[in-house]
């Protein structure tokens, strides 16, 4: 949060208010693999390795019940620009 606030101050914003929102969600195996495939490092993963990687994730998750809990932290910083 501090780097974001400092960057906004440098850009001329005032009345800067940072907020953190925390949550948790439970995602099933295939949805988690789909989520991973939205991340740039997974999108560009070598096409020979990607199916093996995904199968490893699938096997690990399914052996533990087929779902994973993900804790999210979302930062929102608002400010006023005169």
C-alpha positions in Angstrom: 0.0 0.0 0.0 2.7 2.5 0.9 4.4 2.4 -2.6 0.9 3.0 -4.2 0.2 5.9 -1.9 3.6 7.5 -2.6 3.1 7.1 -6.4 -0.3 8.7 -6.2 1.2 11.6 -4.1 3.9 12.1 -6.8 1.2 12.2 -9.4 -0.6 15.0 -7.5 -3.4 13.2 -5.8 -4.6 14.4 -2.3 -7.0 12.9 0.2 -5.6 9.5 -0.5 -7.4 6.6 1.2 -6.0 3.1 1.0 -8.2 0.1 1.9 -7.6 -3.6 2.0 -10.4 -6.1 1.4 -9.8 -9.7 2.4 -11.8 -12.7 1.5 -11.6 -16.4 1.0 -13.0 -18.6 -1.7 -13.1 -22.3 -2.4 -12.3 -23.3 -6.0 -12.6 -26.8 -7.5 -9.8 -28.4 -9.5 -10.7 -27.5 -13.0 -11.7 -23.9 -12.0 -8.3 -23.5 -10.4 -6.5 -24.7 -13.5 -8.6 -22.3 -15.5 -7.6 -19.5 -13.1 -3.9 -20.4 -13.4 -4.3 -20.1 -17.2 -5.2 -16.4 -16.8 -1.8 -15.6 -15.4 0.8 -14.5 -17.9 3.5 -17.0 -16.7 1.1 -19.9 -17.3 -0.1 -18.5 -20.7 3.4 -18.5 -22.0 4.4 -21.8 -20.5 6.2 -24.2 -22.8 3.4 -26.2 -24.6 5.2 -29.5 -23.9 5.4 -28.8 -20.1 2.0 -27.2 -19.6 -0.1 -30.4 -19.8 2.3 -32.2 -17.4 2.1 -29.3 -15.0 -1.7 -29.2 -15.2 -1.9 -32.9 -14.7 0.3 -32.7 -11.6 -1.9 -29.9 -10.2 -5.0 -32.0 -11.0 -3.6 -35.1 -9.3 -2.5 -33.2 -6.2 -5.7 -31.4 -5.8 -8.0 -34.4 -6.5 -6.0 -36.5 -3.9 -6.9 -33.8 -1.3 -10.6 -33.5 -2.1 -10.7 -31.7 -5.4 -10.7 -28.1 -4.1 -8.5 -25.4 -2.8 -9.1 -22.4 -0.5 -7.7 -19.2 -1.8 -7.2 -16.2 0.4 -7.6 -13.0 -1.5 -6.3 -9.5 -0.6 -7.5 -6.7 -2.8 -6.1 -3.2 -2.5 -8.1 -0.2 -3.3 -6.5 3.2 -3.1 -8.7 6.3 -3.9 -7.7 9.9 -4.0 -8.6 13.3 -5.3 -6.8 15.0 -8.1 -7.1 18.8 -7.9 
